[in-house]
Amino acid sequence: MSIAIEEVITKLTNFVYCFQIKLASGEELNLTNSDHAIKSEERVFLPNSGLDLKEAEFNDSAQNHIIIEGIFEENGITTAMDLNNAIVKIIIYTDKLFEHFVTYYCTLYTKYDLNFKIHLKPETVKYNQTVINRYSKTCRAVFGDSKCKIDKALYSGIYKVKEMLKENLRILNLDKENGYYNGGQIIFGENRFNSKVLSNFGDLIILEDIIPDAAKDAEEVKITAGCDKNFISCCNKFNNAINFRGEPLIQKKDFINLV
């Protein structure tokens, strides 16, 4: 944990968090994990969506991250909202004082049936990525977007569920080789739950997230392959070298080094 953040935490007792959230669409939300609304001079933080700061890690190797969990709720975060790339300012409130904690941005937003999980990282990660994106050995396109031009439906399959476990499942008649769906996405039933696929081996699909009870009666799942953004995968797996948005032949010494 950085010295500045540690000092803020250790000197405070009986505090609550306030969250200023600005979505990529421009919409702004002001929420708190308190059980009642909190007013500042400029805004009111509402106690909706039950936001809970579940995990926070701060170190000297620039791997800082925060995970926030909550539930979908009217006048809070709703199922229709997309929090990917949202800017989240976290403020600590205690003794009628507001103190800025951190401002991070959402790098991963996972939606479940009734709740969600927000993964946050420092804004510097986003700014650094913008610099790196000028020249990159990996592809700058998003799999299936207008630059990539891949039809994701051609790399998707619908499978019957054989067995549902905690963070993995077994499916019938998987017609792809081991690792084909690594890094891809799985959707249960009528989009009741989705998760990143960590790996597939035999008939076993291992997921990043725990399968909620509400999705465990799904009889079918749709799995879409993932792209690791490497040139060799673009060529061999997707036959899409012509649309690769990167510079795979640039020497390593020509890259910007960020520490």
Sequence and secondary structure as in RCSB ss.txt:
>XXXX:A:sequence
MSIAIEEVITKLTNFVYCFQIKLASGEELNLTNSDHAIKSEERVFLPNSGLDLKEAEFNDSAQNHIIIEGIFEEN
GITTAMDLNNAIVKIIIYTDKLFEHFVTYYCTLYTKYDLNFKIHLKPETVKYNQTVINRYSKTCRAVFGDSKCKI
DKALYSGIYKVKEMLKENLRILNLDKENGYYNGGQIIFGENRFNSKVLSNFGDLIILEDIIPDAAKDAEEVKITA
GCDKNFISCCNKFNNAINFRGEPLIQKKDFINLV
>XXXX:A:secstr
  HHHHHHHHT  S EEEEEEE TTS EEEEESSSS EE SS EEB  TT EEEEEE  TTS  EEEEEEE  TT
S  TT   TT EEEEEEEETTEEEEEEEEEEEEEEE SSEEEEEEEEHHHHHHHHHHTTS SS  S TTSTTT  
 GGGGEEEEEEEEE SSEEEES   S TTTTTT EEEETTTTEEEEEEEEETTEEEESS   GGGTT SEEEEE 
     HHHHHHTT  GGG  S TTS GGGS    
